[in-house]
Amino acid sequence: MTVKVRDDYGGCRSWVEVHRELPFEGTPALSDDEFERAAGGDRDIAQDAVAVVA
């Protein structure tokens, strides 16, 4: 998908709200079970994280 750069994005391209439905085409890279297993590891890491102020 190509997203046109708009002034209201304020230069940020890492988090852009898409204001239209996107078609889903293709096959997921992971099955639902594989995705949950992988995401669970990330959640475990994030849950044990400690905030550091430098």
LOKEKOL-309386 format. One record per atom (N, C-alpha, C, O, CB): x negated, y, z negated; residue number from 0; atom name. Coordinates in Angstrom, 1 decimal, decimal comma, padded with zeros to 4 digits. Each point is the difference from the previous one (the first is absolute). Glycine has a CB too. Layout:
// residues N
east:north:up:seq:atom
X:Y:Z:NUM:CA
...
***
This chain:
// residues 54
east:north:up:seq:atom
-000,8:-001,2:000,0:0:N
000,8:001,2:000,0:0:CA
-000,9:001,2:000,0:0:C
-001,0:000,1:-000,7:0:O
002,9:-001,3:-000,5:0:CB
-001,5:002,2:002,0:1:N
-000,7:001,3:000,0:1:CA
000,8:001,0:-000,8:1:C
001,2:000,1:000,3:1:O
-002,3:-000,7:002,0:1:CB
000,4:001,3:-003,2:2:N
000,7:001,0:-000,8:2:CA
-000,6:001,4:000,4:2:C
-001,2:000,2:000,0:2:O
001,6:-001,8:-001,9:2:CB
000,5:002,5:002,4:3:N
-000,4:001,3:000,4:3:CA
-000,4:000,8:-001,3:3:C
000,8:000,0:-000,9:3:O
000,7:-000,1:003,0:3:CB
-002,6:000,8:-002,0:4:N
-000,5:000,8:-001,1:4:CA
000,9:001,3:-000,1:4:C
000,2:000,7:001,0:4:O
-002,6:-001,6:-000,8:4:CB
003,0:001,1:-001,4:5:N
000,8:001,2:-000,2:5:CA
-000,6:000,9:-001,0:5:C
-000,7:-000,5:-001,0:5:O
002,8:-000,8:001,6:5:CB
-001,8:002,6:-000,5:6:N
-000,5:000,9:-001,0:6:CA
000,4:-000,3:-001,4:6:C
-000,8:000,2:-001,0:6:O
000,8:001,5:002,7:6:CB
001,2:-002,2:-001,9:7:N
000,5:-000,3:-001,4:7:CA
-000,7:-001,2:-000,6:7:C
000,2:-000,3:-001,2:7:O
002,0:001,3:001,9:7:CB
-003,1:-001,7:000,0:8:N
-000,8:-001,1:-000,6:8:CA
-001,1:000,6:-000,8:8:C
-000,6:-000,7:-000,8:8:O
001,2:-000,8:002,7:8:CB
-000,9:002,8:-001,7:9:N
-001,1:000,7:-000,7:9:CA
-001,3:-000,6:000,1:9:C
-000,9:000,1:-000,9:9:O
002,6:000,5:-000,7:9:CB
-002,0:-001,2:002,7:10:N
-001,3:-000,6:000,3:10:CA
-000,2:-001,4:-000,5:10:C
-000,9:-000,7:000,3:10:O
000,0:002,9:-000,4:10:CB
001,8:-002,7:-000,8:11:N
-000,1:-001,3:-000,6:11:CA
000,6:-001,0:001,0:11:C
001,1:000,1:000,5:11:O
-000,9:000,8:-002,8:11:CB
-001,0:-002,0:002,6:12:N
000,5:-001,0:000,9:12:CA
000,1:-001,4:-000,7:12:C
000,4:-001,0:000,6:12:O
-001,4:002,3:001,3:12:CB
000,6:-001,3:-003,2:13:N
000,0:-001,3:-000,6:13:CA
001,4:-000,4:-000,6:13:C
000,2:-001,2:-000,2:13:O
-002,6:001,6:-000,4:13:CB
003,3:000,6:000,5:14:N
001,3:-000,3:-000,6:14:CA
001,0:000,9:000,8:14:C
000,1:001,1:-000,3:14:O
-001,0:-001,7:-002,0:14:CB
001,5:000,0:003,2:15:N
000,9:000,7:000,9:15:CA
001,4:-000,6:-000,1:15:C
000,1:-001,2:000,3:15:O
-002,0:001,9:001,3:15:CB
003,0:000,0:-001,9:16:N
001,3:-000,5:000,0:16:CA
000,5:-000,2:001,5:16:C
-000,1:001,0:000,8:16:O
000,6:000,1:-003,0:16:CB
-000,1:-002,2:002,6:17:N
000,5:-000,3:001,3:17:CA
001,5:000,2:-000,1:17:C
000,7:-000,8:-000,7:17:O
-002,6:-000,8:001,4:17:CB
002,5:002,5:000,1:18:N
001,4:000,3:-000,1:18:CA
000,9:-000,7:001,1:18:C
000,9:000,5:000,5:18:O
-001,6:001,7:-001,4:18:CB
000,3:-003,4:001,2:19:N
000,8:-000,8:001,0:19:CA
-000,3:-001,5:-000,3:19:C
-001,0:-000,4:-000,5:19:O
001,0:002,3:002,2:19:CB
001,0:-002,7:-001,2:20:N
-000,2:-001,5:-000,2:20:CA
-001,1:-000,4:001,0:20:C
-000,1:000,5:001,1:20:O
002,5:-000,8:-001,8:20:CB
-003,2:-000,7:000,2:21:N
-001,1:-000,5:000,8:21:CA
000,4:-001,4:000,4:21:C
000,5:-000,8:-000,8:21:O
-002,2:002,2:-000,3:21:CB
001,5:-001,8:002,4:22:N
000,3:-001,3:000,4:22:CA
-001,0:-001,0:-000,6:22:C
-001,2:000,3:-000,1:22:O
002,2:000,5:002,2:22:CB
-000,5:-002,0:-002,5:23:N
-000,9:-001,0:-000,4:23:CA
-000,2:-001,0:001,1:23:C
000,9:-000,6:000,6:23:O
-000,2:000,8:-003,0:23:CB
-002,0:-000,3:002,8:24:N
-000,3:-000,9:001,1:24:CA
-001,2:-000,9:-000,4:24:C
-001,0:000,6:-000,6:24:O
001,9:001,1:002,3:24:CB
-000,9:-002,9:-001,5:25:N
-001,1:-000,8:-000,2:25:CA
000,2:-001,0:-001,2:25:C
001,1:-000,1:-000,5:25:O
-002,5:001,9:001,4:25:CB
000,3:-002,4:-001,3:26:N
000,1:-001,0:-001,1:26:CA
-000,9:000,5:-001,1:26:C
-001,1:000,5:000,2:26:O
001,5:-002,4:001,4:26:CB
000,1:001,8:-002,9:27:N
-000,8:000,5:-001,1:27:CA
-001,3:-000,8:-000,1:27:C
-000,1:-001,2:000,4:27:O
002,2:001,8:-001,6:27:CB
-003,2:000,0:000,7:28:N
-001,3:-000,6:-000,1:28:CA
000,0:-001,0:-001,1:28:C
-000,7:-001,0:000,0:28:O
-000,4:003,0:000,9:28:CB
002,0:-001,8:-001,9:29:N
000,1:-000,9:-001,2:29:CA
001,4:-000,5:-000,2:29:C
000,9:000,8:000,3:29:O
-002,9:000,3:-001,3:29:CB
002,2:-002,3:000,6:30:N
001,3:-000,4:-000,4:30:CA
000,4:000,7:-001,3:30:C
-000,9:000,6:-000,6:30:O
000,6:-002,9:001,7:30:CB
001,6:002,3:-001,5:31:N
000,4:000,7:-001,2:31:CA
-000,7:-000,6:-001,2:31:C
-000,4:000,8:-000,9:31:O
002,6:-000,4:001,9:31:CB
-002,4:-001,7:-001,1:32:N
-000,7:-000,6:-001,1:32:CA
-001,5:000,5:-000,1:32:C
-000,5:000,3:-001,0:32:O
002,0:-002,3:001,2:32:CB
-002,2:002,0:001,0:33:N
-001,4:000,4:000,0:33:CA
-000,1:001,5:-000,4:33:C
-000,9:000,4:-000,7:33:O
000,5:-002,1:002,5:33:CB
001,4:002,5:-001,3:34:N
000,0:001,4:-000,4:34:CA
000,1:000,2:-001,5:34:C
-000,7:000,8:-000,6:34:O
001,7:-000,2:002,9:34:CB
000,0:-001,3:-002,9:35:N
000,2:000,1:-001,4:35:CA
-001,2:-000,4:-000,8:35:C
-000,3:000,6:-001,0:35:O
002,8:-001,0:001,4:35:CB
-003,1:-000,7:000,1:36:N
-001,2:-000,5:-000,7:36:CA
-001,1:001,1:000,0:36:C
-000,7:000,3:-001,0:36:O
001,3:-002,7:001,6:36:CB
-000,8:003,0:000,6:37:N
-001,1:001,0:000,2:37:CA
000,4:001,3:-000,8:37:C
-000,9:000,6:-000,7:37:O
000,3:-001,5:003,0:37:CB
001,8:001,3:-002,3:38:N
000,5:001,2:-000,7:38:CA
-000,1:-000,2:-001,5:38:C
-000,3:000,9:-000,7:38:O
001,8:-000,3:002,7:38:CB
-001,2:-001,8:-002,4:39:N
-000,1:-000,3:-001,5:39:CA
-001,4:000,2:-000,5:39:C
-000,1:000,6:-001,1:39:O
001,9:-002,2:001,4:39:CB
-002,8:001,3:000,4:40:N
-001,4:000,2:-000,4:40:CA
-000,3:001,5:-000,2:40:C
-000,6:000,4:-000,9:40:O
-000,1:-002,5:002,1:40:CB
001,2:002,9:-000,2:41:N
-000,1:001,5:-000,1:41:CA
000,7:000,5:-001,2:41:C
-000,5:000,9:-000,7:41:O
000,3:-000,7:003,2:41:CB
001,4:-000,7:-002,8:42:N
000,8:000,5:-001,1:42:CA
-000,8:-000,3:-001,3:42:C
000,0:000,8:-001,0:42:O
002,2:-001,1:002,3:42:CB
-002,8:-000,9:-001,4:43:N
-000,7:-000,4:-001,2:43:CA
-001,2:000,9:-000,2:43:C
-000,2:000,4:-001,2:43:O
000,9:-002,8:001,5:43:CB
-001,4:002,7:000,7:44:N
-001,2:000,9:-000,1:44:CA
000,5:001,4:-000,5:44:C
-000,6:000,6:-000,9:44:O
-000,6:-001,9:002,7:44:CB
002,3:001,8:-001,1:45:N
000,4:001,4:-000,4:45:CA
000,6:000,0:-001,4:45:C
-000,2:001,0:-000,7:45:O
000,7:-000,6:003,1:45:CB
000,1:-001,5:-002,8:46:N
000,6:000,0:-001,4:46:CA
-001,1:000,1:-001,0:46:C
000,2:000,6:-001,1:46:O
001,7:-002,0:001,9:46:CB
-003,1:000,8:-000,6:47:N
-001,1:000,0:-000,9:47:CA
-000,9:001,3:000,1:47:C
-000,9:000,1:-000,7:47:O
001,0:-002,6:000,7:47:CB
000,3:003,4:000,9:48:N
-000,9:001,1:000,3:48:CA
000,1:001,0:-001,2:48:C
001,0:000,1:-000,7:48:O
-000,6:-000,3:003,2:48:CB
-001,5:000,9:-002,7:49:N
-000,1:001,0:-001,1:49:CA
-000,3:001,3:000,7:49:C
-000,9:000,1:000,8:49:O
000,1:-001,8:-002,5:49:CB
001,6:002,8:001,3:50:N
-000,3:001,3:000,6:50:CA
-001,3:000,5:-000,5:50:C
-000,4:-000,1:-001,1:50:O
002,9:000,6:001,2:50:CB
-003,3:000,1:000,8:51:N
-001,3:000,6:-000,3:51:CA
000,1:001,5:000,4:51:C
000,3:000,3:001,1:51:O
-001,5:-002,6:-000,8:51:CB
000,8:003,1:-001,2:52:N
000,0:001,5:000,3:52:CA
-001,5:000,3:-000,1:52:C
-000,7:-000,1:-001,0:52:O
003,0:000,6:000,0:52:CB
-002,8:000,1:002,1:53:N
-001,4:000,3:000,1:53:CA
-000,1:001,5:000,1:53:C
-001,2:000,5:000,1:53:O
000,7:-002,6:001,0:53:CB
***
